[in-house]
Amino acid sequence: MGHGTNRIEDMSSPNNETAANARETVVEIHSVCLPPKKTTFQKLKKRFGDVFFPDDPLERFRNQTWRNKVILGLQSLFPIFTWGSQYDLKLFRSDVISGLTIASLAIPQGISYAKLANLPPIVGLYSSFVPPLIYSVLGSSKHLAVGPVSIASLVMGSMLSESVSPTQDSILYLKLAFTSTFFAGLFQASLGLLRLGFVIDFLSKATLVGFTAGAAVIVSLQQLKGLLGIVHFTGKMQFVPVMSSVINTRSEWSWETIVMGLGFLIILLTTRHISMRKPKLFWISAASPLASVVISTLLVYLIRDKTHAISFIGHLPKGLNPPSVNMLYFSAAHLALAIKTGIITGILSLTEGIAVGRTFASLKNYQVNGNKEMMAIGFMNMAGSCTSCYVTTGSFSRSAVNVNAGAKTAVSNIVMASAVLVTLLFLMPLFYYTPNLILAAIILTAVIGLIDYQAAYKLWKVDKFDFFTCMCSFFGVLFVSVPLGLAIAVGVSVIKILLHVTRPNTLEFGNIPGTQIYQSLKRYREASRVPGFLILAVESPLYFANCTYLQERILRWTREEENRIKENNDRNLKCIILDMTAVSSIDTSGIEAVFELRRRLEKQSLQLVLVNPVGSVMEKLHKSKIIESLGLSGLYLTVGEAVSDLSSTWKAHGQP
């Protein structure tokens, strides 16, 4: 190269004069710098902070007095202290209206979703009382309306009923439901405390779209039991057994139940459609479930002596949530089932709750803390399991009504819980004649919005593999089982990750004429190859899982380029430039692969040049002595500098 300046420059030392300053060149050649020196402890500390504390939660405690630190600590643990000091009558008025509005939706939905989980209807109301109170103190979302949700109810019901009959062994089933809720809360709170929220990221958007759509179809088909008046219905959750049960029990169909059920279903769907078209009329869809319950209950009461074809709920006990600590079941016989059910329902409910909270926080321009939400939902479910509640989370439908009704803070959850309390204490006998068909109609209306065909179409347009994942989840839930369908989709997602990791993308670059810009030859038609050079880019970290593949792929690129040169009688290939801008990290296996690649290319009289390795990669390459083996002309800051400097060197030595 005609210069003796070291190509590696330590940032801790003065800037060295580069070779480009020593001789006249068109392009100035810059040194590739090592990152600032750090001890192993400093590196581990930074890495640990980046992984587990990306939000730097202790930042606001710095330079504060002890009194302020105590206040900030209380606000961090109990977000209610953050907004409680500014709370006034105007905010309370808005929260009362929104709280009463979502209570009118939460009461019938709570009863309905409990039946979906094969639990006594009263448990759904218990779950709409205690958990919202706890969340209002611990939660960071101002608009999340907490209570039972359809997907978690379906999953819990399907998983537990596979091993324990909710009718023949109802006490054991109830114990397992509470125990599963405890483990769900324990798992959720642990994720928040240990800041392991990235675990739920394995449930990708594609997986959730397919899973929720499949679950919505299964939930809808299950409601045919109530809408048709079927008594002997299958307990299975797959599409084929459910449809077979519907067809085989035609003799049990009740025309009175069908007429009344379809009538109320049409009313509920119509009010939902009106509210979606005109958001200002949100109160119509919010009030219609409770109004339908009242009207249907009154109708059944009036015709109770004329027909016995319409089934109804029957007796519901009055009073507050009874303690259920003694019902937590830790016996070895069914402990694994409770833990498995708890973890799966915990992940699903946590994903839904955080997604809903972040959606409305974004709309209202504030931030929801993911780790606080995990802890709030987790502690809420742990406390709920001790007070006769099953797994709860933030509901999208109730939260949307909460926002539209003008909720300002989490006090709306307290108001909703207070309304449920009044219902539990004084109004339970009024639900005696509530028909099961209206509960089925309410569930159908709620879950129909979970089938997001537009999102599925977008997946098809944007990413076919994501669409395939979505379909695996959808058909797995529909035809195999709810938990296995979810497992299949997660498995496909993991395979996708492994494919990206073990088979990363490599590109061939060319020069855009008249510039020093080098981009993909396939992407930019105006880009052209540079004679004598093969310029490649790797778009992934370089480590044990992919280093062998990348080495073989680069050698294949080399063979293909040499064949192309022979066919077109172009200038001989002299140099392989490897752009490492997108190589975010490298391990010892990756370093060995680079050594081996350099050695194999040298045997073919080809030079290997590395371009722009990032700081951590550069440091490891330097420590492994690979930079020395590459030589002074083996490392450059940009592809343009490498091409210009090597071309001028070859020209100076009289090489073509």
N, C-alpha and C positions, 0 to 999 in steps of 0.2 A: 504493500500500500504506500510505501515511501514515507511512512511516519512511524515514530516510536512511542507515541502517546498511548497510555493505557486506555482501552475503551470503557473500562468500568471506573466510575467516579464515585467515591464515597461522599455523601452529603455532609458528613462531619468535617471534611477537609476542604480547603479553598478550591474554587473552581479551577480546573486545569485547562490549559490552552489546548484546544482540539487540533487535530491534524488538518482540519479544513481551513484553519486560520493560517497554517504554515504554507499552504499552497493555494493557488487560485483555482477555485471550482465554482461551478454554477450554483450548486446546492451546498449549503453549510452543513457539515456533519456534526451532529451533537452526540455527546457521550450519554450512555445509558447509566443512570445513577442507581446505587444501592439505596435501600430505604434507611432511615435513621436507625442507629444501633439501639436495640432494646434488650433488656435481660429476659430470660425465659419466664420469670414471674410476671413481668410487664406484658409480655405477649399473651400469657394465659389469662391474665386479668382482663385485658382488652377483649379477648375472644369470648370469655365467659360473660362479660357485660353485653357484648353484641348479641349473643345467643339468647340469654335469659332476661336481660334488662334493656331492650332496644329503646324503651321510652324514658329511661333514666328516672325512675320514680323518686329518687332522693334529691333531685336537683332543686326543688322548691324549698327543701329544708336548709340549704346552705345559707350561711350568713344571716340566720334568724336567731332571735332570742329564745330562751328556753320556753317562755310562755307561748310564743308563736309556734314553736315546734310541737308543743303539746296540742294546740288547737289544730294545726295542720295534720297531726297524727290522727286525731279524732275524726277530722273530715275525710282523711284517707280511708279509715276503717269503716266509718259510718257516713256515707255521702249525704244523709239527711241533714247533717250539721252544716253542709256547704250552702244549701239554699234555705234552711230553716230560719236563720236569723233575718232574712229579708222577706219572710212569708207574711202576707197581709190578707185582709178581708176580700179584696178584689180577686186574688189568686184562689182563695178558698171557694168563692162563689163559682168560679169556672170549674174547679175540681169537683165540687158537689154535683154540678150538672152532668159532667162527663162520667163521674163515678156511678151515679144512678143509672145513666144510660147504658154503661157496659154491664151493670148488674142485671139489667133486663135481658141481656144476651147471655151472661155468664150462668144464670140460674138454670135455664132450660138446657144449655150446652153442657153444664156440669153433670146433670142427671143423664143426659144422652151419652156422653163420652164414658161415664162409668159403666154403663151397660155394654158399650163397645169393648171395654176391658174385661167384661164378664164379672164385674163387681156390683155390689148392691148400689142402687141409684143414690142413696144417701151419702155414700163415700165421695161421689162427685161434688156434692155440696160442701162436705167437709173440706175437700181439696180446693174449694173456692173461697175459703175463709182464712185459715191459718197461713198458708204460703204467701198470699198477697200482703199480709201484715208484715211478715219478715222481710219480704223483698223491698217494701217501701222504706225500710230502715237501711238495708245493706246495698240495694241496687243503685247503679249510676244512671239508669235511663229514666227520663221524666215521663215517658209515654208508654212504656211496656205494660200491658195488661196481663196479669199472671193468672194461670189456672190450668185445668186439664186441657190437653190438645188431642186431636184425632189420631195423629201418626203414632205418638208414644202410647196411647191407649190401645191401638190396634196391635202394636208390636208386643206390648206386655201381655195382652189377652191371648195372642196366638202362641207365644213362646211358653207361657205357663200352662195353658190348656193342653199342650201336647203331652205333658207328663202328669198333670193333676186335673181332675174333672171339677169345674167350678160348681156343678150341681150336686154330684155325689159326694164330694169331699170339700164342701164350701169353706169350712173353717181353715183347713190347711191351705186352700187356695188364697184365702184372704191374708193369712200369715205370710205366704210367699210374696204376695203383692206388696205388703208393707216392707218386707225384708229387701225385696228388689229395689224399692224406692230408697231405702237406706243406703244400699250399695251404690245406687245411681248418684245420690247426693255426695257420698264419700268420694267417689271417683271424680265428680265435677269439682268439688272443693279442692281435692288434691291437685288437679290440673292447674287451678288458679294459684294455690299456695306455692307450688313448685314451678310455676310459670311455664307450663308445658302445653300451652294452648295450641301449639303447632300440630299436636296429635289429631285434632279434629279437622285439620286441613286435608287429611287423607280422604275425607268425604268431599270430593270435588263437586263443582256446580253440575257437571254432567251426571254424576252419580245421584245427586239429590233430585234433579229434575225427573230422572227415570224412576227412582225409588218412590217419590211422593206421588207420581202419576199412577204407578202400579198399585201402591197402597190405597190411593183414592178409589181406584176401580174395585179393589177387593172390599173396601169399606162400603162402597155403594151397593155391591152385590149382596153383602151381608144384611143390608137394610131391607132386602126383599122379604125377609122373614116377617118384619113388622108391617110392611106395606101390603103384603098379601094375606096376613093373618095366619101364617104357617106355625104350627105348634111343634112338630118334630122336624127340626132343621139340623143340618150337619154342623159340627163344631170345627170342621176344617176350614182353612183360609185360602185354598187354591181355587183357581177359576173353574176347573172341570168338576171337582166335587160339589162346589156351590151350585153350579148350573144344573148338575144332575139331581141335586136335592130339590131344587125349585121345580123341576119337571116331574120328578117322581112323587111329589106331594101335592099334585094338582087337586086331589080330593079335599085337601084341607083349606084351599083358598076360600076366603070369605069376601063375597061381593060388597058387603057393607064396609068392611075394612078397606077394600080397594078403592071404593068411591070416595070415602072420607079422606083416605091417605093421599090419593092423587089430587083431590081438591085443595088440601092444605099445602101439598108440595108445589102445585102451580102458583098458589098465593105467595109462598116464600120465595120461589124463584123469580116471580114478577117483581116483588119488592126489592130483591137483590139487584135485579137488572136496572130498576129505576134509580137506585142509589149509585150504581156504577156509572150510569149515564149522566146523572146530576148529583155530584157529591154533596151539594148543599142539602139534599134530601136524605142524608145518611140516616137520620133518625127513623125513617120508614123501615129500612132493613134491620136496624138495631132493635126496634120495638116489636117487629113482626113475630119473632120466635115466642116471646112471652105472651103476646096477644093471642097467638095461635094455640098455645098451651091452655090459656084461660078459656078460650072459646070451645076448643075440642073437649076439655074437661067438663064444661057445662053441658055440651051436647051429649056426651056419654052418660052423664048423671041423669039427664032428662029421659033418655031412652033405655035406661038400665033394665027396666022391667019388660021391655018389648023385644030386646035382643041380647043374647049373651055371646055373640060372635066376635065382638070387639074386646080384645084383651086390654087391661089397664094395669098400672103400676101396683096399686094396692097400698098397704100400710107403710108409711115412712115414719121412723121414730123422731120425736121432737127432742130438742136439747143440743148443747154444745158438743164439739168433738170429744168423744171418750178417749182416754189415754190408750195407746197401743204398744207401749214399750214391752209389755209382757207378751205381745204377739210377734215380736221379731224372732225369726226362726233361724237359728244357727246350727241346727242339727246336720250331721254329715250327709244324711240321706238325700236332701234336696239343696244343700248349700251351693253346690256348683251351678245348679239351675238358677238360683236366686242371684248369684254373682254375675253369671253370663247375661241374664235378663237385665240386671241393673246397669251393667256397663253399656250394653247396646242401647237401651232406652235413654241412658244418661248422655251418651254421645249424640243421639238424635235430638233429644230435647235441648241440649246445650247448643247444638248447631243452629236449631231453629230460633231459640231465644236470643242468641247473640246476633244472628242475621237480622231478625226483626228489630231489635234494639238499635243496631247500627243504621238500618234503613231509615227509621224515623228520626234518629239523631241527625243524620245527614240532611234530611228535609228541613229540620228546625235549627240547623247550624250550631250544633254543639257536639261534643265528643263523648263516646261511651268507652269506658275502660274495660277491655276484654277480660283481663285477669280478675278485676273486681266483679264482673258479671258472673264469671265462673264460680267464684266463691259465694256470691249472693245466691245464685240458683242452687249451688250445692248445699249450703247451710239450710236453705229453704226446704229442700227435699229431705234432708236429714231430720230436721225438726218436724216436717210433715209426716214422716214415717212413724214418729212417736205420738202423733195425734190423729191417727186414723185417716191419713191422706195418702194418695198414691202419686206417682211422679207428675210434676207440673213444670211448666215453663211459660215463656211469653207466647201468646197466641197472636198470629198475624191479623185475624179477623177482628178480634176484640181490641187489639192495639190500634188498628185503623179506625175503628169507631171511636176509640178514646181520643185520638188526634182530631178527628173531625168534630167531635163534641166539644173541643176547646180545652182539653186537659193541659195544665201548666206544670204540674209536679206529680210526684209519686203519691200524693195524698189521694188522688183519684182511686188508687188501689185500696186505700184505707176506707174510703166511702163505699166502694164496691163490697169490701169485706163486711162492713157494717150492715149493708142491705142484706147480705147473705145471712148474717147473724140474726137479724130480725126474722127472716124466713125460717131459719132453723128453730128459733124459739117459739114462734107463734103461728106460722103459716103452713106447716108440714101437712096437717090433715086435709088441706085444700087440694093436695096433689093426689089424693087417693084414687080418683077416677080419671087421672090423666092417662090417655090411651098410649100404648106403645107405638102406634103408628105415627103419632106426632113427633116422637123422639127420633124415629127413623127418618122422617121428612126433614127435621132440623139437621141431622147429621149429613144427609144427602146434600142439602143446600150448602152446608159449610165446606164439604170436601170437594165439591165439584170445581171449586176455584183452584184446587191443587193440581189439576191437569193443565199444565202450561204447554200447550202445543206450539205456541209461538217461540218459546225458548228452545224446544226440541228442533224446530225448523231452523232456528238460528245456528244451533250446533251443527246441523247438517251442512249449512252454507259455509260455516267458518272452519270447522275441524271435524273431519269424518271419523277420526278415531274417538273423539269425545262423543260423537253421536252413537258410535258402536257401544261405548261404555254405557251411555244412557239407555240404549235398547237392552243391553245385558241386564241392567238393573230392573228395567220395566218388566221384561218377560220372566226374569228370575223370580221376582215377587209374585207375578201373576200365576205362573205355572209350577214353581218349585215350592218356595215358602218365603215368608217375609224376611226372616233373618238370613237365610241362605241366599236370597236374591240380593240383599245388601252386601253379603260377603263376596258374591260373584263380582259385583260391580267394583268393590274395593280391590279385589284381586286383579281385575282388568286394569284398574288405575295404577296399581303397583307395577304391573307388567309394563305399562306405558312409561313409568318413571325409569324402570330398569333398562328399557330399550333406549331411552334418551341418554342414560348414563353410560351404558356399555357400548352403544353404537352411535356416538355423537356425529354431528354433521361436519363435513369438511368441504371447503370451497376452493375453486381455482380462481385466482384474481388476475385481472388485466388492467392496463393503464387507460384512463380516459384521456384521449389526445388533447394536448395543450395544457395539461394540468399535472400536478404531482399526486393526483388521487388514484388509488387502486381499489377496484371493486369487483364484485363477482361477474364473471364473463357471461353467465346465464342470465343474470338479472339485468345487466346493462349491456345492451346490444352494441353501443358505441365503444365499449371497452375492447382493447386488443391485447394480444399476448406480446410480451417483451422478448425478443430473440435472445436465446442463451439462458433464459430464466424460466423456472417453474415456480410460480408464487402460489402458495397454499395457505389457507387459514383454518384453524381448528376452533370450533365453537363450544368448548366445554373444558372443565378441569381435566388434567392429565394424571391419572393414577391407576392403581392396580387393576381396576375393573375394565378399563378401556385401552390401556397402553399397548397391549399386543395387537388389538384391532387397529388402532391408529397407525402403528408402525407398518402393518401389512397394507393398510389403505394408502399410506403415503408412497410406499414402494410400488403399489399398483398404479397410482397417479404417474409415477416416474416412468414405468414401462409404457403406459399409454401415450405419454408425451413423446417418448423416444420413437415409438411406432409412427406417431403422427408426423414427426420431423422427417423420418425416412421416406414416408409417402409423399411429402410435399417438398423434399430437398431443401429444408430450412437449415438455419445455422444450428450447429451442434449444441446440445444441452450441456451447460457447465455448472449451474448453480440451482439449488433448491432453497427457496426462501420460505421460512415458516413464520407466518404472522401469529404471534402468541398474545395478541391484545385481549382476546376473549378467554384465554386460559387463566381462570381465576385462582387456581391452586395446582400444586404438583406434589406427589409423594416420591418415595425412594424408587418405587417400581417405575414411575413415570420418568424419573431421571435416568435410570438404567436403560429404559427404552430409547431415550434420546441418545445416549452413548452408543447403543447398538445400531441405531439408525444412522448416526454419523459414520460409524465403522463400515457399515454395509454400502453406504453411498461412496465412501472413499475408495472402496474396491472397484467401483465403477467410474472412478476419476471424476466424481461429482462433489461439489462443496455444499455443506449444509450451513445455512445462515439463519439465525434467530432474530426476530424483530419484536421489539417492545414487550418483553416479559414484564408482568406487573410486579410490584414490590416484593411480595412474599415469594413469588416464583423466582425472581432475580436473586434473592438472598440464598435460596436453596441451591440454585445453579452455581452460584459463586462458591458456596461452601463445599460443594461436591467436586470442584475443580474442572467442571465441564467447560466453563468459559475459557480456561487456559487451553484446553484441547481444541477448542474451536478456532483459536487464534485471534489476532487483532481484527481480522476482517470477518469475524463470525458473529458479530452482535451489532445491531443498529437500532436506532430509535423509531424510524419509520421505513416503510417499504421503499418510498421514493429516495431516501438517502442511501439505502442499501443498493438499489439499482444504479443510481448515479455514481456512487463511489466505486463500486465493483467494475462498472463499465469503463470508467476513466482509468482504473488500474490496469485492466486488460489492454486497453488502447495504448497505455504508456509502455507496456511490455511487448507491444507488437502482436498481441493475440487478436484473432479475428472476432 
